[in-house]
């Protein structure tokens, strides 16, 4: 967004600063500032978070119809911002200066707002784009390095294996009992059928419990702390 006169002094591309955000690594975004006039134009870049960014050059003079590339570098960060949202802002000011002006010798009031002075201001917002593969890698590392999560999975698997083994033993005993009593009296067969039914119910419950119980879920990674 720009403020100033009807005739633009400069044009800027892109209209927002986008950074590929990756923990522990710097990222940069280039601004292309073009002089859209037949005057010498001085510019200055300001930000609400000067400790997080390097701006080179942050001040300069662009010749008529010429172009300057400004590189804005986001310094390496140690934590993710909340919801990957950034509230940092940049402001680019531009104003005509006399021919043969030198950047290092610009008056202190060059970019001050004074009556009759032509001063343009462009406000630029900052956008962070997360590196998906990096975030997934961080999450996996946290899960693999969590001993409590690994122990919970091992315990659940051991309990499931034990239940399956016990159910198999009960089924084997039932089969042996049936074979031994195939030639017994009808009354005994009825009692055997009742016993077999009860054992079958127990086997079914054990198998259902054992086979349908997945390992304990891995707790989600702790969200990154809120940036100061």
N, CA, C and O of each residue as an XYZ file, in Angstrom:
912
protein
N       0.848     -1.193      0.000
C       0.000      0.000      0.000
C       0.881      1.240      0.000
O       1.841      1.326      0.766
N       0.560      2.187     -0.848
C       1.380      3.387     -0.981
C       0.569      4.620     -0.643
O      -0.643      4.670     -0.855
N       1.267      5.619     -0.109
C       0.643      6.918      0.123
C       1.528      7.963     -0.515
O       2.753      7.853     -0.459
N       0.938      8.966     -1.113
C       1.746      9.984     -1.766
C       0.923     10.688     -2.823
O      -0.307     10.677     -2.768
N       1.598     11.303     -3.789
C       0.922     12.030     -4.836
C       0.352     11.099     -5.884
O       0.506      9.881     -5.805
N      -0.318     11.697     -6.880
C      -0.940     10.911     -7.943
C       0.113     10.235     -8.806
O      -0.086      9.099     -9.236
N       1.230     10.910     -9.069
C       2.305     10.342     -9.881
C       3.267      9.582     -8.965
O       3.887     10.153     -8.067
N       3.368      8.299     -9.217
C       4.231      7.485     -8.374
C       5.698      7.784     -8.637
O       6.124      7.988     -9.774
N       6.448      7.801     -7.556
C       7.894      7.972     -7.677
C       8.568      6.641     -7.976
O       9.476      6.569     -8.804
N       8.117      5.581     -7.294
C       8.719      4.258     -7.478
C       7.627      3.202     -7.567
O       6.486      3.429     -7.164
N       7.998      2.045     -8.100
C       7.150      0.854     -8.055
C       7.931     -0.250     -7.351
O       9.158     -0.311     -7.426
N       7.189     -1.123     -6.662
C       7.832     -2.177     -5.866
C       7.250     -3.536     -6.238
O       6.036     -3.691     -6.375
N       8.128     -4.506     -6.396
C       7.726     -5.893     -6.634
C       8.566     -6.805     -5.743
O       9.784     -6.636     -5.676
N       7.949     -7.764     -5.061
C       6.503     -7.963     -4.904
C       5.930     -6.976     -3.883
O       6.652     -6.148     -3.328
N       4.621     -7.079     -3.648
C       3.982     -6.118     -2.730
C       3.930     -6.633     -1.294
O       3.325     -6.000     -0.429
N       4.566     -7.785     -1.034
C       4.707     -8.291      0.331
C       5.976     -9.130      0.416
O       6.459     -9.643     -0.594
N       6.507     -9.263      1.614
C       7.748    -10.005      1.829
C       7.410    -11.437      2.246
O       6.798    -11.657      3.290
N       7.807    -12.391      1.437
C       7.514    -13.800      1.713
C       8.814    -14.534      2.006
O       9.759    -14.476      1.220
N       8.857    -15.233      3.153
C      10.055    -15.958      3.566
C       9.741    -17.445      3.707
O       8.735    -17.819      4.309
N      10.612    -18.291      3.145
C      10.528    -19.728      3.374
C      11.107    -19.994      4.765
O      12.320    -19.951      4.966
N      10.216    -20.267      5.717
C      10.636    -20.365      7.122
C      11.162    -21.762      7.424
O      10.480    -22.761      7.191
N      12.381    -21.817      7.943
C      12.993    -23.081      8.342
C      13.817    -22.847      9.598
O      14.659    -21.950      9.636
N      13.573    -23.655     10.626
C      14.264    -23.461     11.895
C      15.778    -23.524     11.716
O      16.307    -24.385     11.013
N      16.448    -22.599     12.367
C      17.906    -22.612     12.385
C      18.561    -22.157     11.103
O      19.785    -22.222     10.988
N      17.787    -21.695     10.130
C      18.373    -21.263      8.869
C      17.812    -19.892      8.471
O      16.623    -19.628      8.650
N      18.672    -19.027      7.932
C      18.175    -17.732      7.465
C      17.409    -17.881      6.155
O      17.568    -18.870      5.440
N      16.591    -16.906      5.856
C      15.837    -16.889      4.607
C      15.805    -15.455      4.095
O      15.880    -14.509      4.879
N      15.694    -15.296      2.798
C      15.707    -13.936      2.267
C      14.616    -13.724      1.230
O      14.080    -14.671      0.654
N      14.305    -12.455      1.012
C      13.331    -12.054      0.010
C      13.869    -10.784     -0.659
O      14.319     -9.862      0.023
N      13.822    -10.741     -1.983
C      14.325     -9.587     -2.718
C      13.181     -8.667     -3.142
O      12.144     -9.115     -3.632
N      13.403     -7.376     -2.938
C      12.465     -6.353     -3.392
C      13.067     -5.627     -4.588
O      14.207     -5.165     -4.533
N      12.308     -5.529     -5.651
C      12.746     -4.795     -6.830
C      12.072     -3.427     -6.806
O      10.857     -3.320     -6.973
N      12.874     -2.382     -6.595
C      12.360     -1.014     -6.517
C      12.778     -0.269     -7.782
O      13.967     -0.131     -8.068
N      11.802      0.204     -8.527
C      12.082      0.886     -9.797
C      11.690      2.359     -9.709
O      10.615      2.701     -9.217
N      12.568      3.209    -10.186
C      12.294      4.637    -10.251
C      11.366      4.894    -11.441
O      11.731      4.633    -12.588
N      10.185      5.399    -11.164
C       9.199      5.630    -12.216
C       9.127      7.094    -12.615
O       8.110      7.552    -13.136
N      10.203      7.824    -12.371
C      10.201      9.265    -12.667
C      11.506      9.657    -13.349
O      12.409      8.837    -13.517
N      11.586     10.916    -13.734
C      12.805     11.437    -14.349
C      13.660     12.179    -13.317
O      14.519     12.988    -13.667
N      13.402     11.881    -12.023
C      14.156     12.514    -10.943
C      15.030     11.476    -10.227
O      14.813     10.270    -10.341
N      16.001     11.971     -9.504
C      16.751     11.091     -8.606
C      15.889     10.843     -7.371
O      15.399     11.780     -6.740
N      15.717      9.585     -7.043
C      14.836      9.230     -5.924
C      15.643      8.553     -4.820
O      16.318      7.550     -5.050
N      15.560      9.114     -3.627
C      16.177      8.489     -2.453
C      15.135      7.614     -1.755
O      13.955      7.961     -1.703
N      15.584      6.480     -1.222
C      14.664      5.576     -0.510
C      15.274      5.161      0.823
O      16.489      5.202      1.019
N      14.400      4.765      1.721
C      14.822      4.248      3.023
C      13.837      3.178      3.456
O      12.627      3.329      3.288
N      14.371      2.073      4.025
C      13.541      0.956      4.464
C      13.571      0.883      5.989
O      14.636      0.897      6.607
N      12.380      0.804      6.580
C      12.253      0.661      8.031
C      11.438     -0.596      8.336
O      10.656     -1.058      7.504
N      11.630     -1.140      9.535
C      10.859     -2.314      9.950
C      10.516     -2.221     11.428
O      11.208     -1.556     12.199
N       9.446     -2.892     11.810
C       9.043     -2.911     13.220
C       9.888     -3.883     14.040
O       9.830     -3.862     15.270
N      10.680     -4.746     13.368
C      11.518     -5.722     14.082
C      12.942     -5.678     13.530
O      13.367     -6.615     12.853
N      13.674     -4.620     13.804
C      15.010     -4.467     13.215
C      16.020     -5.526     13.657
O      17.012     -5.748     12.963
N      15.790     -6.184     14.795
C      16.736     -7.200     15.262
C      16.570     -8.540     14.542
O      17.452     -9.396     14.615
N      15.457     -8.722     13.856
C      15.193     -9.994     13.171
C      15.637     -9.992     11.714
O      15.796    -11.052     11.109
N      15.840     -8.793     11.147
C      16.075     -8.709      9.705
C      17.319     -7.890      9.380
O      17.663     -6.942     10.086
N      17.991     -8.285      8.279
C      19.039     -7.471      7.674
C      18.480     -6.915      6.372
O      17.914     -7.658      5.571
N      18.634     -5.630      6.158
C      18.157     -4.996      4.923
C      19.351     -4.349      4.231
O      19.974     -3.435      4.772
N      19.665     -4.833      3.027
C      20.816     -4.314      2.282
C      20.449     -4.055      0.829
O      20.061     -4.982      0.117
N      20.565     -2.802      0.375
C      20.812     -1.601      1.189
C      19.520     -1.132      1.840
O      18.435     -1.324      1.292
N      19.639     -0.522      3.006
C      18.439      0.011      3.649
C      18.187      1.473      3.267
O      17.109      2.010      3.521
N      19.188      2.111      2.657
C      19.049      3.470      2.152
C      19.830      3.585      0.847
O      20.889      2.974      0.698
N      19.308      4.369     -0.097
C      20.014      4.521     -1.358
C      19.350      5.562     -2.243
O      18.330      6.155     -1.894
N      19.970      5.763     -3.408
C      19.448      6.691     -4.396
C      19.346      5.966     -5.735
O      20.294      5.320     -6.181
N      18.187      6.085     -6.362
C      17.962      5.428     -7.646
C      17.910      6.493     -8.739
O      17.181      7.480     -8.640
N      18.693      6.268     -9.767
C      18.716      7.204    -10.889
C      17.396      7.138    -11.667
O      16.660      6.159    -11.542
N      17.091      8.160    -12.460
C      15.839      8.160    -13.228
C      15.678      6.899    -14.074
O      16.588      6.497    -14.798
N      14.505      6.289    -13.966
C      14.108      5.091    -14.718
C      14.991      3.882    -14.446
O      14.963      2.901    -15.189
N      15.770      3.960    -13.379
C      16.651      2.837    -13.031
C      15.980      1.950    -11.982
O      14.898      2.264    -11.486
N      16.638      0.840    -11.655
C      16.082     -0.135    -10.709
C      17.121     -0.514     -9.665
O      18.317     -0.569     -9.949
N      16.646     -0.772     -8.463
C      17.513     -1.220     -7.368
C      16.896     -2.454     -6.723
O      15.684     -2.515     -6.515
N      17.738     -3.440     -6.406
C      17.267     -4.648     -5.715
C      17.673     -4.581     -4.253
O      18.852     -4.437     -3.930
N      16.696     -4.686     -3.383
C      16.928     -4.666     -1.934
C      16.718     -6.077     -1.400
O      15.656     -6.668     -1.596
N      17.714     -6.606     -0.738
C      17.599     -7.955     -0.165
C      17.283     -7.846      1.333
O      18.026     -7.233      2.099
N      16.173     -8.451      1.719
C      15.765     -8.493      3.128
C      15.983     -9.916      3.624
O      15.406    -10.857      3.080
N      16.806    -10.078      4.645
C      17.155    -11.399      5.162
C      16.556    -11.604      6.556
O      16.796    -10.821      7.474
N      15.784    -12.662      6.687
C      15.268    -13.074      7.995
C      16.338    -13.910      8.665
O      16.742    -14.940      8.125
N      16.804    -13.490      9.830
C      17.834    -14.232     10.539
C      17.301    -15.582     11.015
O      16.093    -15.760     11.173
N      18.211    -16.528     11.243
C      17.833    -17.868     11.690
C      17.044    -17.776     12.992
O      17.449    -17.094     13.934
N      15.909    -18.476     13.029
C      15.043    -18.477     14.207
C      15.111    -19.830     14.903
O      15.365    -20.850     14.263
N      14.884    -19.839     16.214
C      14.989    -21.074     16.994
C      13.621    -21.667     17.344
O      13.552    -22.726     17.968
N      12.541    -21.003     16.953
C      11.206    -21.523     17.229
C      10.221    -21.009     16.187
O      10.424    -19.970     15.558
N       9.131    -21.788     16.028
C       8.103    -21.378     15.078
C       7.214    -20.291     15.690
O       6.912    -20.346     16.882
N       6.800    -19.321     14.904
C       5.844    -18.334     15.409
C       4.476    -18.986     15.573
O       4.194    -19.968     14.887
N       3.624    -18.485     16.447
C       2.288    -19.070     16.641
C       1.502    -19.104     15.341
O       1.299    -18.076     14.695
N       1.053    -20.323     14.959
C       0.244    -20.507     13.746
C       0.937    -19.979     12.493
O       0.275    -19.677     11.500
N       2.242    -19.868     12.532
C       3.034    -19.377     11.395
C       2.581    -17.985     10.929
O       2.735    -17.632      9.760
N       2.032    -17.219     11.840
C       1.594    -15.870     11.523
C       2.666    -14.862     11.954
O       3.289    -15.010     13.005
N       2.862    -13.855     11.135
C       3.867    -12.837     11.449
C       3.224    -11.452     11.414
O       2.499    -11.115     10.478
N       3.496    -10.665     12.434
C       2.948     -9.317     12.519
C       3.986     -8.251     12.194
O       3.716     -7.060     12.348
N       5.154     -8.660     11.753
C       6.178     -7.681     11.404
C       5.736     -6.884     10.179
O       5.033     -7.392      9.305
N       6.158     -5.647     10.137
C       5.817     -4.758      9.022
C       7.072     -4.044      8.527
O       8.020     -3.809      9.276
N       7.040     -3.707      7.232
C       8.113     -2.915      6.635
C       7.521     -1.660      6.011
O       6.379     -1.657      5.550
N       8.308     -0.607      6.004
C       7.908      0.662      5.399
C       9.032      1.148      4.491
O      10.173      1.298      4.929
N       8.703      1.391      3.230
C       9.681      1.940      2.294
C       9.269      3.369      1.948
O       8.191      3.607      1.404
N      10.140      4.300      2.271
C       9.898      5.712      1.986
C      10.739      6.136      0.780
O      11.875      5.692      0.617
N      10.173      6.987     -0.048
C      10.914      7.492     -1.205
C      10.583      8.966     -1.406
O       9.459      9.407     -1.162
N      11.595      9.726     -1.862
C      11.419     11.169     -2.081
C      12.446     11.659     -3.091
O      13.554     11.125     -3.141
N      12.114     12.646     -3.883
C      13.083     13.197     -4.842
C      14.222     13.929     -4.121
O      14.024     14.563     -3.085
N      15.415     13.818     -4.704
C      16.582     14.524     -4.171
C      17.306     15.204     -5.340
O      17.123     14.803     -6.489
N      18.114     16.215     -5.066
C      18.822     16.916     -6.137
C      19.776     15.986     -6.893
O      20.252     15.003     -6.326
N      20.053     16.278     -8.137
C      21.028     15.479     -8.898
C      22.383     15.473     -8.189
O      22.728     16.402     -7.460
N      23.136     14.404     -8.423
C      24.476     14.243     -7.853
C      24.458     14.129     -6.324
O      25.492     14.308     -5.681
N      23.299     13.833     -5.742
C      23.240     13.622     -4.287
C      23.958     12.315     -3.941
O      23.968     11.369     -4.728
N      24.553     12.282     -2.755
C      25.264     11.089     -2.290
C      24.500     10.475     -1.124
O      24.029     11.186     -0.237
N      24.382      9.148     -1.133
C      23.615      8.467     -0.087
C      24.133      8.792      1.308
O      23.350      9.040      2.224
N      25.460      8.791      1.467
C      26.049      9.018      2.788
C      25.925     10.464      3.254
O      26.178     10.767      4.420
N      25.537     11.352      2.351
C      25.463     12.763      2.713
C      24.039     13.305      2.666
O      23.836     14.519      2.619
N      23.065     12.420      2.679
C      21.674     12.860      2.691
C      21.357     13.586      4.001
O      21.753     13.107      5.064
N      20.658     14.723      3.961
C      20.301     15.442      5.197
C      19.450     14.573      6.119
O      18.769     13.654      5.663
N      19.492     14.863      7.401
C      18.760     14.078      8.386
C      17.257     14.137      8.179
O      16.534     13.207      8.537
N      16.790     15.237      7.597
C      15.345     15.410      7.410
C      14.869     14.977      6.017
O      13.776     15.351      5.592
N      15.677     14.200      5.317
C      15.334     13.798      3.948
C      13.987     13.099      3.886
O      13.201     13.340      2.970
N      13.718     12.237      4.854
C      12.487     11.443      4.807
C      11.448     11.917      5.833
O      10.519     11.183      6.170
N      11.613     13.133      6.318
C      10.627     13.670      7.252
C       9.422     14.192      6.478
O       9.535     14.586      5.317
N       8.284     14.189      7.130
C       7.056     14.664      6.503
C       6.942     16.167      6.718
O       6.666     16.644      7.819
N       7.162     16.884      5.644
C       7.099     18.340      5.708
C       6.142     18.859      4.649
O       5.931     18.219      3.619
N       5.571     20.014      4.908
C       4.633     20.629      3.962
C       5.327     20.927      2.638
O       6.403     21.524      2.598
N       4.691     20.499      1.567
C       5.240     20.762      0.242
C       6.217     19.719     -0.251
O       6.597     19.747     -1.422
N       6.641     18.793      0.605
C       7.589     17.754      0.182
C       6.830     16.567     -0.405
O       5.801     16.151      0.126
N       7.352     16.031     -1.505
C       6.761     14.824     -2.098
C       7.412     13.599     -1.454
O       8.588     13.310     -1.675
N       6.628     12.901     -0.666
C       7.134     11.731      0.055
C       6.148     10.578     -0.098
O       4.982     10.686      0.281
N       6.629      9.483     -0.653
C       5.801      8.283     -0.799
C       6.177      7.261      0.268
O       7.346      7.118      0.625
N       5.170      6.557      0.768
C       5.405      5.497      1.751
C       4.672      4.237      1.316
O       3.469      4.259      1.054
N       5.411      3.149      1.246
C       4.841      1.846      0.908
C       4.919      0.954      2.147
O       5.994      0.747      2.710
N       3.774      0.434      2.558
C       3.727     -0.480      3.695
C       3.688     -1.915      3.171
O       2.855     -2.263      2.334
N       4.591     -2.728      3.672
C       4.716     -4.111      3.229
C       4.531     -5.049      4.415
O       5.164     -4.867      5.455
N       3.677     -6.041      4.268
C       3.519     -7.030      5.327
C       4.449     -8.214      5.085
O       4.998     -8.378      3.996
N       4.613     -9.029      6.110
C       5.514    -10.176      6.054
C       4.699    -11.464      6.112
O       3.774    -11.595      6.914
N       5.058    -12.410      5.249
C       4.384    -13.705      5.213
C       5.428    -14.802      5.377
O       6.450    -14.803      4.691
N       5.163    -15.749      6.304
C       6.031    -16.911      6.479
C       5.400    -18.120      5.800
O       4.214    -18.396      5.977
N       6.195    -18.825      5.032
C       5.751    -20.065      4.392
C       6.552    -21.206      5.000
O       7.778    -21.236      4.886
N       5.865    -22.143      5.645
C       6.545    -23.228      6.351
C       7.094    -24.241      5.366
O       6.463    -24.544      4.353
N       8.274    -24.762      5.670
C       8.830    -25.881      4.927
C       8.197    -27.148      5.472
O       8.562    -27.611      6.553
N       7.229    -27.725      4.716
C       6.456    -28.867      5.203
C       7.343    -30.042      5.558
O       7.159    -30.668      6.602
N       8.310    -30.351      4.694
C       9.179    -31.491      4.963
C       9.993    -31.284      6.228
O      10.280    -32.236      6.954
N      10.373    -30.009      6.496
C      11.132    -29.723      7.709
C      10.289    -29.938      8.955
O      10.773    -30.505      9.934
N       9.009    -29.487      8.935
C       8.140    -29.631     10.103
C       7.844    -31.099     10.368
O       7.820    -31.532     11.520
N       7.615    -31.882      9.283
C       7.361    -33.312      9.461
C       8.564    -34.002     10.057
O       8.433    -34.874     10.916
N       9.762    -33.601      9.589
C      10.983    -34.195     10.118
C      11.150    -33.875     11.596
O      11.543    -34.738     12.381
N      10.849    -32.622     11.978
C      10.939    -32.232     13.388
C       9.971    -33.040     14.245
O      10.324    -33.481     15.339
N       8.737    -33.237     13.744
C       7.736    -33.983     14.497
C       8.164    -35.434     14.685
O       8.003    -35.996     15.768
N       8.714    -36.049     13.619
C       9.146    -37.438     13.700
C      10.298    -37.594     14.671
O      10.356    -38.563     15.427
N      11.216    -36.637     14.652
C      12.342    -36.712     15.572
C      11.877    -36.629     17.019
O      12.404    -37.323     17.890
N      10.877    -35.769     17.273
C      10.354    -35.648     18.635
C       9.700    -36.949     19.079
O       9.861    -37.368     20.225
N       8.953    -37.598     18.165
C       8.270    -38.838     18.516
C       9.281    -39.953     18.771
O       9.150    -40.714     19.730
N      10.298    -40.045     17.898
C      11.278    -41.111     18.038
C      12.151    -40.924     19.263
O      12.669    -41.896     19.811
N      12.318    -39.686     19.696
C      13.177    -39.428     20.843
C      12.426    -39.438     22.161
O      13.024    -39.191     23.209
N      11.114    -39.723     22.134
C      10.304    -39.723     23.349
C      10.279    -41.129     23.932
O       9.527    -41.965     23.430
N      11.074    -41.440     24.982
C      11.129    -42.798     25.524
C       9.809    -43.257     26.120
O       9.503    -44.449     26.069
N       9.010    -42.344     26.686
C       7.740    -42.744     27.292
C       6.772    -43.257     26.233
O       6.023    -44.201     26.482
N       6.783    -42.639     25.050
C       5.903    -43.075     23.968
C       6.305    -44.461     23.482
O       5.448    -45.320     23.273
N       7.607    -44.682     23.300
C       8.078    -45.989     22.852
C       7.757    -47.076     23.866
O       7.393    -48.190     23.488
N       7.887    -46.768     25.138
C       7.611    -47.748     26.186
C       6.127    -48.101     26.200
O       5.772    -49.263     26.396
N       5.257    -47.112     25.995
C       3.818    -47.366     25.981
C       3.436    -48.277     24.823
O       2.580    -49.148     24.979
N       4.054    -48.089     23.672
C       3.767    -48.937     22.519
C       4.209    -50.369     22.786
O       3.476    -51.309     22.476
N       5.388    -50.548     23.353
C       5.892    -51.887     23.646
C       5.003    -52.602     24.657
O       4.751    -53.799     24.522
N       4.525    -51.878     25.672
C       3.658    -52.481     26.685
C       2.341    -52.936     26.076
O       1.860    -54.029     26.377
N       1.751    -52.098     25.215
C       0.480    -52.459     24.574
C       0.636    -53.683     23.688
O      -0.224    -54.563     23.687
N       1.717    -53.744     22.941
C       1.939    -54.896     22.071
C       2.142    -56.182     22.867
O       1.650    -57.239     22.473
N       2.860    -56.100     23.979
C       3.092    -57.277     24.816
C       1.771    -57.796     25.396
O       1.546    -59.005     25.448
N       0.900    -56.879     25.830
C      -0.393    -57.289     26.379
C      -1.256    -57.945     25.310
O      -1.949    -58.923     25.587
N      -1.219    -57.420     24.102
C      -2.010    -57.997     23.018
C      -1.505    -59.397     22.673
O      -2.305    -60.313     22.484
N      -0.194    -59.569     22.591
C       0.377    -60.878     22.272
C       0.028    -61.911     23.343
O      -0.244    -63.070     23.031
N       0.039    -61.479     24.617
C      -0.289    -62.402     25.704
C      -1.751    -62.849     25.627
O      -2.056    -64.017     25.872
N      -2.654    -61.925     25.288
C      -4.067    -62.264     25.182
C      -4.310    -63.243     24.040
O      -5.096    -64.179     24.188
N      -3.656    -63.043     22.916
C      -3.798    -63.954     21.785
C      -3.290    -65.342     22.140
O      -3.911    -66.342     21.780
N      -2.163    -65.410     22.844
C      -1.596    -66.693     23.228
C      -2.523    -67.439     24.182
O      -2.702    -68.649     24.048
N      -3.112    -66.731     25.143
C      -4.013    -67.360     26.104
C      -5.273    -67.883     25.416
O      -5.772    -68.958     25.751
N      -5.778    -67.121     24.460
C      -6.965    -67.569     23.728
C      -6.673    -68.833     22.934
O      -7.508    -69.735     22.859
N      -5.481    -68.895     22.340
C      -5.110    -70.082     21.569
C      -4.998    -71.309     22.469
O      -5.386    -72.404     22.062
N      -4.472    -71.147     23.690
C      -4.358    -72.267     24.627
C      -5.733    -72.780     25.047
O      -5.942    -73.989     25.147
N      -6.668    -71.868     25.293
C      -8.021    -72.281     25.664
C      -8.687    -73.061     24.527
O      -9.373    -74.054     24.770
N      -8.486    -72.616     23.305
C      -9.068    -73.313     22.168
C      -8.469    -74.715     22.029
O      -9.178    -75.668     21.707
N      -7.171    -74.833     22.271
C      -6.522    -76.144     22.177
C      -7.041    -77.098     23.247
O      -7.273    -78.274     22.964
N      -7.226    -76.611     24.467
C      -7.759    -77.447     25.541
C      -9.189    -77.887     25.232
O      -9.568    -79.021     25.526
N      -9.967    -77.012     24.653
C     -11.339    -77.356     24.288
C     -11.362    -78.469     23.248
O     -12.155    -79.404     23.353
N     -10.496    -78.371     22.247
C     -10.441    -79.412     21.215
C     -10.049    -80.771     21.810
O     -10.613    -81.802     21.443
N      -9.088    -80.761     22.721
C      -8.668    -82.020     23.358
C      -9.806    -82.613     24.182
O      -9.996    -83.829     24.179
N     -10.565    -81.777     24.889
C     -11.668    -82.251     25.716
C     -12.768    -82.864     24.862
O     -13.385    -83.855     25.254
N     -13.010    -82.286     23.714
C     -14.028    -82.834     22.818
C     -13.635    -84.231     22.346
O     -14.467    -85.138     22.312
N     -12.346    -84.402     21.977
C     -11.881    -85.700     21.488
C     -11.995    -86.790     22.554
O     -12.370    -87.921     22.245
N     -11.675    -86.458     23.800
C     -11.706    -87.442     24.884
C     -13.114    -87.904     25.227
O     -13.302    -89.031     25.687
N     -14.090    -87.056     25.011
C     -15.446    -87.354     25.453
C     -16.429    -87.593     24.303
O     -17.644    -87.506     24.485
N     -15.892    -87.893     23.123
C     -16.785    -88.134     21.988
C     -17.658    -89.368     22.185
O     -18.773    -89.415     21.665
N     -17.169    -90.381     22.935
C     -17.904    -91.629     23.111
C     -18.562    -91.738     24.478
O     -19.003    -92.823     24.854
N     -18.637    -90.678     25.210
C     -19.230    -90.699     26.547
C     -20.750    -90.676     26.448
O     -21.314    -90.667     25.354
N     -21.403    -90.666     27.608
C     -22.867    -90.692     27.678
C     -23.451    -89.377     27.190
O     -22.762    -88.357     27.190
N     -24.767    -89.388     26.757
C     -25.418    -88.153     26.291
C     -25.394    -87.056     27.326
O     -25.196    -85.889     26.987
N     -25.597    -87.418     28.623
C     -25.603    -86.387     29.665
C     -24.272    -85.669     29.745
O     -24.201    -84.450     29.904
N     -23.205    -86.474     29.627
C     -21.870    -85.865     29.656
C     -21.644    -84.970     28.441
O     -20.988    -83.933     28.536
N     -22.192    -85.381     27.303
C     -22.043    -84.574     26.082
C     -22.739    -83.229     26.235
O     -22.249    -82.205     25.759
N     -23.914    -83.246     26.920
C     -24.615    -81.982     27.137
C     -23.785    -81.057     28.007
O     -23.626    -79.871     27.718
N     -23.243    -81.648     29.112
C     -22.397    -80.826     29.985
C     -21.163    -80.316     29.236
O     -20.721    -79.181     29.420
N     -20.623    -81.198     28.384
C     -19.453    -80.792     27.596
C     -19.802    -79.652     26.641
O     -19.017    -78.725     26.445
N     -21.007    -79.741     26.045
C     -21.426    -78.694     25.104
C     -21.566    -77.356     25.824
O     -21.181    -76.304     25.315
N     -22.147    -77.437     27.060
C     -22.290    -76.191     27.825
C     -20.919    -75.608     28.163
O     -20.683    -74.408     28.026
N     -20.014    -76.496     28.613
C     -18.663    -76.044     28.948
C     -17.956    -75.469     27.730
O     -17.292    -74.435     27.792
N     -18.127    -76.188     26.610
C     -17.494    -75.723     25.371
C     -18.032    -74.347     24.970
O     -17.293    -73.475     24.514
N     -19.357    -74.184     25.158
C     -19.937    -72.888     24.814
C     -19.368    -71.769     25.647
O     -19.063    -70.690     25.138
N     -19.223    -72.035     26.955
C     -18.667    -71.006     27.827
C     -17.228    -70.685     27.461
O     -16.820    -69.524     27.426
N     -16.464    -71.744     27.187
C     -15.066    -71.509     26.808
C     -14.998    -70.761     25.482
O     -14.151    -69.889     25.290
N     -15.906    -71.115     24.569
C     -15.926    -70.429     23.277
C     -16.209    -68.952     23.423
O     -15.611    -68.119     22.742
N     -17.146    -68.629     24.338
C     -17.439    -67.205     24.571
C     -16.211    -66.477     25.104
O     -15.897    -65.360     24.693
N     -15.522    -67.149     26.036
C     -14.318    -66.528     26.595
C     -13.249    -66.345     25.525
O     -12.590    -65.306     25.474
N     -13.078    -67.344     24.675
C     -12.078    -67.253     23.611
C     -12.417    -66.107     22.664
O     -11.553    -65.331     22.255
N     -13.722    -66.026     22.328
C     -14.126    -64.966     21.413
C     -13.873    -63.584     21.985
O     -13.400    -62.686     21.289
N     -14.196    -63.422     23.277
C     -13.974    -62.119     23.903
C     -12.496    -61.763     23.945
O     -12.110    -60.624     23.684
N     -11.675    -62.755     24.277
C     -10.240    -62.493     24.347
C      -9.671    -62.122     22.976
O      -8.887    -61.183     22.840
N     -10.092    -62.892     21.963
C      -9.597    -62.610     20.616
C     -10.043    -61.227     20.134
O      -9.271    -60.486     19.527
N     -11.308    -60.898     20.418
C     -11.825    -59.596     19.992
C     -11.067    -58.462     20.676
O     -10.721    -57.460     20.051
N     -10.817    -58.642     21.974
C     -10.092    -57.625     22.724
C      -8.662    -57.495     22.221
O      -8.147    -56.387     22.071
N      -8.021    -58.637     21.959
C      -6.614    -58.630     21.583
C      -6.395    -58.076     20.187
O      -5.475    -57.294     19.945
N      -7.264    -58.499     19.270
C      -7.042    -58.128     17.872
C      -7.569    -56.743     17.525
O      -7.126    -56.133     16.551
N      -8.509    -56.247     18.313
C      -9.079    -54.935     17.978
C      -8.422    -53.796     18.724
O      -8.728    -52.635     18.450
N      -7.533    -54.083     19.655
C      -6.898    -53.028     20.446
C      -5.618    -52.587     19.761
O      -4.636    -53.329     19.764
N      -5.605    -51.397     19.172
C      -4.370    -50.904     18.535
C      -3.386    -50.448     19.590
O      -3.754    -50.241     20.746
N      -2.140    -50.292     19.195
C      -1.154    -49.763     20.146
C      -1.591    -48.394     20.630
O      -2.313    -47.674     19.940
N      -1.153    -48.054     21.801
C      -1.484    -46.747     22.351
C      -1.026    -45.663     21.400
O       0.077    -45.745     20.860
N      -1.852    -44.643     21.182
C      -1.462    -43.579     20.241
C      -0.290    -42.787     20.757
O      -0.134    -42.560     21.956
N       0.533    -42.371     19.809
C       1.674    -41.545     20.170
C       1.173    -40.150     20.488
O       0.479    -39.547     19.669
N       1.502    -39.629     21.643
C       1.001    -38.280     21.975
C       1.511    -37.279     20.975
O       2.650    -37.380     20.520
N       0.671    -36.292     20.615
C       1.100    -35.282     19.630
C       2.258    -34.482     20.176
O       2.383    -34.298     21.387
N       3.131    -33.992     19.254
C       4.281    -33.196     19.717
C       3.827    -31.922     20.391
O       2.827    -31.314     20.010
N       4.578    -31.534     21.394
C       4.261    -30.293     22.102
C       4.370    -29.113     21.158
O       5.416    -28.938     20.534
N       3.316    -28.279     21.023
C       3.397    -27.148     20.089
C       4.508    -26.206     20.494
O       4.815    -26.059     21.677
N       5.130    -25.547     19.470
C       6.239    -24.636     19.768
C       5.789    -23.504     20.636
O       4.666    -23.022     20.489
N       6.638    -23.059     21.545
C       6.250    -21.947     22.443
C       5.994    -20.696     21.655
O       6.545    -20.497     20.572
N       5.134    -19.836     22.220
C       4.771    -18.576     21.568
C       5.982    -17.658     21.523
O       6.677    -17.469     22.521
N       6.219    -17.090     20.343
C       7.353    -16.170     20.200
C       7.130    -14.926     21.033
O       6.013    -14.422     21.146
N       8.216    -14.440     21.612
C       8.101    -13.238     22.443
C       7.819    -12.041     21.581
O       7.687    -10.929     22.092
